[in-house]
Amino acid sequence: MISDKKSRRLDFVQSLVHDNILLVEGSNLKKHQVWSQLSGVSSFASMLAIRRGQNPELAAIAGLLHNYYFVKTQVKSFPGHNSADAIRPILRSSELFSDEEMSIILRSIFYQDDRQRGHGPYEEILKDAILLQMYFHNTARHVSTMDIHRLQNVLRELGMPEETVKALATTDHIDAKLINPLREDRRSMLADYAETLAKKNIIGVPNNEDYREICKYWPDVDIYKVLENNWCAAFVYHCCMHAGILLPIRYPNHMYRLAGVGALLDWAKLPDTGFFYDVNEEEFSPARGDIVIYEKLLSDHSHDHIGIVLACDDPKIMVAEGNVDNKNISGILYRDRNHCILGYIRIKDSYQYQFNGEYFPIQ
């Protein structure tokens, strides 16, 4: 089946990307610029693959899809990790790619920003293609100091003079609007924003602008159906992102996305976080900006609800929640500290998401 459809694969991906670009808000010029960037990376990736003895079609497809998440959401954080996660179900459902081919494409996309470490041939092709596109579409011919040696190496490989490359300090792909540089207490920011948002009594329906903002991180076509009466964790994730606690939509190699309570709990228990505190830990006392995880509060299932602590006044805590009591509305309420609480997540102000492990896209 795959061999019969192989000739249509690049057409399929081009149509997919082009159709999504048409949905991007803004002028036709902006849409053209997005397409130009993606097609430029794709062309450079195909060229490098031919030179390095790899499959130019797979490299071109990875180039077209490398920034898919941004095209769909306009969220700039973690383009590699989020794009790989967003495109994985689409590649699988297309039935056009073998597991090995999907792994090549997804790993290339996932590791695109990890340019200080070496990976496989296709990952390195995409990293270099992105740099070439940035360099040749920048009339000043500047690149970041972090990337200058990599770019010089690929220019040398192509027989081009590398001495013309100039270094320019640049920032990573982080949405500046999500970070307030004047505030270091991100837990306080988290509580402030959650309180403001929850007070709006947001109704979880697609025509509610605030609800659409909460759901925008997950670009699936059925996301509103998936989160229907089930968006308490998505509310917390959105508040974290707004407060500068930047997280990918899924922690790599984990089963569930961070729109679910269980996924947030698993993330908080990781060895490199250690942010979870069991409710029975006597030395821990909840405070404003902590995240509370409930246990069988609204159902017979474990960790079935979540919220953000605004105040602690024994024996009650005041909490900002999305989807309060599964009633599809946000709100602020008091809950009993001794009733149906599994524990709390306290995120360090210094925390920055990093993943240095091995990514396994096909599991």
N, C-alpha and C positions, 0 to 999 in steps of 0.2 A: 504493500500500500504506500509506504513511504517513498519508494523509488518512483512509483507512478506520479506522485504529486510533487516530486522534488523540484521540477522546473518552475512550479508556481509559488515556491516558498518566498522568494524575495518580493514578488508581486504582492503576496498576501501581507507581508510586513509593511511594505511601502503604503499600501492602501490603509492598513490599520493606523499607522502613524499619521498619514495625511488626513484621514477622517477625524482624528482626535485634534489635530492642529486647527481644523476648521471650527472646532468648538471653543478654542481659546478666546477669551475676551480681549478686545483691543482692535487696533487697526489692521488692515491688510498688510501693512508694512511689518508690523510686529509678527504676524503669522508667517510672512515670508522669511523673516530673520530666524525664526525658530526652525523652519524647514531647512534653511540654508546651513544652519549650524549642524543639524542632525545628518543631513546628506553629505556635508563636508567631512565629518568624522567618518561616516560610512565609506566614502571614497578613499580616504587616506588609509583606513583599516584594510580595505580590499587590496590596495596597492602594496602595503607592507606584508600582508599575508602571502601574496604572490612572490615577493622578494625573499621571504623567509621559508618558503616551501610549505605553507599551510593552506587551508581551504579558504579561498577568498570570499565565497558565498557566506559562510558562517561568520567570518570577520565583518563583512558588510552588514549582516543582520544585527550583530551585536552593536555596531556603530549606530544604526538607525534607532535601536531601542535603548541606548545607554542612558538617556535622560527622559525616559517614558513617564516616570513618576511626576516630574516637574511639569511636563506637558499636560498631564491630567489634572494636577492639583494646584500648580503654581507655588508649591512649597519647595524651597531650595535645600533644606537640610537632608543630608545623607542620600544623595542622588543614586549612588551605586546600590546600597543596601535596599533602599525602598523601591527602586526601579526593578531590581531582580525579583523582589517579592511580588510586585504588582504584575509583572509580565509572566511569571511562572505558570499560573493557571491558564493563561491565554495560549501559551505555547503547547501546553499539554492537551488542551481541548481541541486544538487545531488538528492534531494527529498527523502533523507534517514532519515531525522530528523524532528521532530515536532518543532514548534516555541519554546516551553519550553526547549527542548533538545538543540537547537541551542543557546538559551540564556545562558544556563548553561555552555556550552563549551566556548562561546565567552567571557562571563564575567570572567571565570577562566583565560583565556589567557590575557585579558585586564588588570586585576589587579595583574598579577604575580610579578611585581616589587614593589608593594605598600605593603611592608611587615611590615610597622610600624602601619598599621591600620588593623582592623579585618573586614572580609567580610563574605560571605556565606560559607557553608561547602565545596563546590567544589573549590572555590577560595582559601581557606585555604589549601586544599589538594594539589593543584598544587604548591603553595608557598613552602610548606614543602617538596614536592617531589623534587623540584629544588635544595633546600638546601641539601637534602640527597644525591642526585647525585653528587653535587659539593664536598661534604665532603668525600664520599667513593671512589671517583675517584681522590682524591688529596692525594698523599702519605704523605704529610706533615701534613694533617689533620688540616688545618687552615681555618677559616672563617672570614668574616669581623666583626668588633666590633658591627655593626648594627644588624647582624643576630645571634649573639652568643646565646642570650636567647631563640630565637625561635628554634634554632637547639637543644639546651639542652632540651627544653620541648618535642620535638618530639622524641628524643632519650630516654627520660624518659618514654614516652608513650609506646615505643616499648620494654621497659625493658632492655635498654642498658646503660652502664655507660656514663654519660654526662660530667664527670669531665675531660675527655681526650680532650675535645674541646679547641683549642687555638685560640685566637683572632689575626687577622692580618688586618691592615688597607688596604682596597682595594677601587678602584674607581668604580663608577657606569658604566652601559653599555653605554658608550659614545665613539664614534669613535674618538680617539685621533688625527687622521689625519685631522679632521674637525676643530680643535681648535688651534689657534696660541697663546700660553701663553704670548708671548712678546708684544702683541698688545691688548689694552683695547678698542680702538675706533673701534668697530665692523662696524659702518656705513662707516667709511673710508675704512675698509677692504672690505666691500660689494661693494663699488664703484670701488675700485682698481681691484677686481676680475672681476666684470661685464664689466669694460672697456677692460680688457685684453681679456676676452672671446668674447665679441661682435665684437671686431676688427678682429676676425678670419673669419668673414662672414660665420658662420656655416650654412650649408644647412640642413633643417629638413627632412633628409632621414635616414633610419636605418643603412646604411653602413657608415655613418659619425660617427666617434668615439666620438667626442664631443657631438653630438646630442644623442647618446646612453647614455652617462653619464647624460645628462639632464633628460632623460626619465626613468632612472634606478629605481627611487624611487617608481614607480607604476608598480608592477610586473604582470599586466594583460596581457593575451596573445594578446589582440588587442590594446595595448596601443599606438602603432604607428599610427593606424587608428584613435583612439580617439583624438590624439593630432595633427593630420595632419592639417597643416596651422592654428594651434590653440595652439601654445606652448609658447606664451609670458609669461604667469604666471608660467609655468613650468621652464622657464629660470630664472625668479626671485627667485623661490623657491630653485633651485639648487645653485644660487649665495648666498642666505641666509645660506644654509647649509654649504657651503664651508667657509663662513665668521664666522662660529661658532654661527649663529643665528639658533639654532636647533629647528625644528618644526616637529610634526607628519605629516603623509600624509593626515590626515583629523582631524579637531578639533572635539572631541567626540560629538555625537548626532546631528551634523550638516549634511545637505543633501549632500553637495558637497565636493570633495577633494580639497586640496590646490594647485592643478594643474590648477585651474580656478580663474579668476579675482574676481568673486563674492565671492568665499570662502575666499580669502585673505582679501577682503574688510570687510566681516563679522567678521573675526578674529581680524582685526585692530580696530573694533568698540566695541569689548567685554568690559564689565566693568573692567576686570582685565588687559586689555591692554590700551585702550584709545589712540591708536596711530594714529587715522585718523584725519586729519585736512581738513575741507572743503575749497575749493578754495577761498571762499568769506570771510574767516577769515582774517581780516586786519592785525592782529598782527603776522601772520605766514608768513615767507618767505622761500621758498624752498632752500635747500642746498645740497651739495654733499653727497650722501649716502641715501637720501630720496627716497621713491618709489612713482612714479606718477601714478595715475589712470585716464584714459581718459574716457570721456563721449560721446558716439555716434561719435567717431572719424572715425571708419571704417565701421559702420553699423548703423541701426536704434535702436540698443539695448543699454541699459544702461551699464555702466562700461565694455566697450568692448575691452579695450587694457590696457597694463601696461608696465612700464619700470623703470629703475633706474637712478636717476638724477646724472649727473657727474659734472655739473656746472650750475650756474644761472647768466645770463647776460641779464638784462632787455632789450627788452621784450621777450627774448628767454631763453629756457633751453636746455642744451645739455644732451642727454639721451642715455643710452645703452639699447637696446631692443633685444629680440628674436622675430622672425617672424615679422620683420618690415613691416608695411602696408599690412599684410597678404600675403607677397611675399615669405614666407617660408625660410627666411634667417635672420641671426643676423646682427646687425650693430649699428653704432653710428651716431646720427643725431641731428639737432636742431629743436625744435618745439616751436610754439608760446605759451607763457604763458597764453594768453587770449583766446585761442581757444580750445574748446572741452576738458577741464580738469575738472574732478569732484573734485579732491582733492589729498592729499598726505598722505603717511604713513611714520611716523618717529619713528623708533624702538629705544627704550632706550637701551643704552649699557649694562645696568644691567639686562635686561630682560632674564628670564629663564622660559621656558614653564613648567607649572604645571597644573594638572587637579585634583581637589579634590572633584568633584561632583559625581553624580550618572550616571553610564553608562547604556544606554538603547540600546542594540544591535539590537533588533527587533522592528522596527517602521514602 
